[in-house]
Structures are given as C-alpha cells and as structure tokens.
Amino acid sequence: MAVQEKYAELINAAKSSGVNNLQVREENNVLYIDGQAPSGQVKDNLWSIYNKLDPDFRSGDVVLDVNVAEAAAGSKAKVITESTNLNIRKGPGTDQPIVGKAAHNEVVTVQSQANDQWSLIKTDKGVEGYVYNQYLQQV
C-alpha cells in the first residue's frame, strides 16, 4: 500500500479543514504534509487522525509539518470554545490570573502573538489579555 493511500483520511481532512499552502509529497516511502492550519483546533484534529491511523506514531512514515497561521496584529478572530467563555489572562500561561472572559463565538481583535500557543487580544468591551490560540479562529 502506498503511503498516500494509507494516510488518505489525513490528507483529505487537511484539504477539507482549510489548511493553507497544503503540500503533500512522498519521498523514499515517507509522506510529507506541510501547510498552515487556520486554528489550533484544526491542527489538533489532524494529529488525532494521524494517531488513529498510526497509533503512537510508530511507523515513522509521515512528517506532519502543519503550523497554525499567525494572526496579524489588528486582525479579527472568533472565539471557538465548545460552549463556555474563554478565559483572558494577565500573561501567556494558565498560571496567570484571569482578567476577563470572551464569550463563545465573540469576535475579538488580535493585538499580537506571544508565541505558538498564546495571543494578546482585546475585546470590544476593552478587556485586554492573553488567550490560548487553540480557541481562536481567524475571520
């Protein structure tokens, strides 16, 4: 079985979930999947599919290099929590105090990206702080 056939579900999920600049290539029986996911949730979903197809990532026949697209300063993002409010924190980390909350589906302004996991945002009500990128989706 060709590697692309083995991981067809993963490739199709990347295509259907809006991964930008998606590049899929096979070299020496190793599948390379590159691109930019629109959110941390999409990236996590791809890793879950990969783990289902290759439990514990033992085969070593895929290199999944999909990063979360960086939000440009001043861009808008929607809060994509399951149903609860998103904690806004004083600093980038769960050990930081909560300074406010953003509602499920609320659109916020991204001020900057602290790192791969945290962004500084501002709500329409003026609350400013850090949120986990996994719960933001660019609009």
C-alpha angles and dihedrals in degrees: 000000000000116000092240090055092049091053099035091121091055093048092047091049090052090051096045096045094058103256105176124221089014112187122181120183138157124219126171092345092307120117117217118200116184133172148098121282117215091227143007089251091061091049091049090050091053091051090049091053091047091051091049091052095042108023112217089001092268102147095068090206098120132063106195108193103169115145129190111256111252114242113234116234109269094021122132125244133183122227106241103187116146094253109311132088120271117242115237110207136201091238140008103284142066088247089066121097119261112249098178147329136252117213124241107274093010115145114230135181117248109223097182143325113254094193140320091299108035137051132188108233139176126211125217087254090060099254108147128192147101128303134182109263092222088075096051128083121187115241 
